[in-house]
Amino acid sequence: MEPKEVMDELTVLLVTRLKFEPARVAAVAFDTPLPKGVDGSLGLDSLDFIELGIAIEERFGIVMDESEDLTEHFASVDTLCRFIDERAARP
């Protein structure tokens, strides 16, 4: 899957699962940070990350290992897209 395709799917998940306003998500770019407290971020909190993780598992068929520290993968849209692409490509 191309990075743009993954990003498009993520924006759909942000609107449908996390109930973000479509106008807010329209401004999302690859370099947009995800966690709240970071300038220019989407402002995701811990519950948003849990819901997004579940949505990613369902949509892309990947498993998030709860014992693994996934913080670096959820730093920005770009890092999350790369993580999804890498995991979704595994047989």
N, C-alpha and C positions, 0 to 999 in steps of 0.2 A: 504494500500500500504506500502511495506517495505521502510525504509529510503533509502536504496541503489537504489531502483526503482525510488523514487522521485528524488534522485540526478542524476540518469541517464537521466531522463526526463528534468531536469534543464540544464544539459550540452548540450542536444540537442537544447533547447531553446536559450542558449547562442550562439551557432553556427548559428542556422537558423534565429533567430530574431535579435540578437545583432551583428551578423556578426563577432564573435570572431574566430580567427584561431583555428582549431581543436587541433593543438599541444599545444596551450596555455591552452585550456580547459582540455586536457588530464591530466594535473598536478593538477587539482582541487581535494581537499580533503574536508572532512566534516569541518575541522577547518579553511579552507580558508576564510579570511575576504572578504567582498564584496565591501565596499566603498573605493573610491580612497583616498589616503593620509594615508592609514594604511599599515605598512610594510607587504609584502607578499600577498597583496590583489589582487583581480581581477581588481581593479581600476574603478569600476562603478561610473558614475557621475549621476546627477539628471535625465537627459534624459534617461539614461540606466535603471534607476530604474522604471521610468514610463513605458517604453517599456516592461521591464521584468514583471511588474505588470499586464499589459494588456495580455501578453502572458500566464501568470499563470492563469488568470481568464478564458481565452479561453480554455486552455489545461485541467485544472483541474475542471472547472465548479464552481469556488468559486468566491465570490464577495469581492473585497477590499473596505472597507468602508473608503472613503476619509476623513471623520471626525475623524477617529481613527489614532493615532500616531503609525505607523507600523515600525518605525526606529529600534526597538529592534529585530524585526523579520527578518530584512534585514541586520543584522550585519555580519552573516557568512552563509556559505552553510548549516551548521547544523541547525542554528536557522530558516532559511528559509524552510528547509525540514520539520522540526517539525511543523511549522506554516501551511504549505500546508497539511500535513498529518492530523492535527487537524481539519482544515476547510473542507477538502474534505470528512472527515468522518461524518460530520454533515448531517442530513437528509434534 
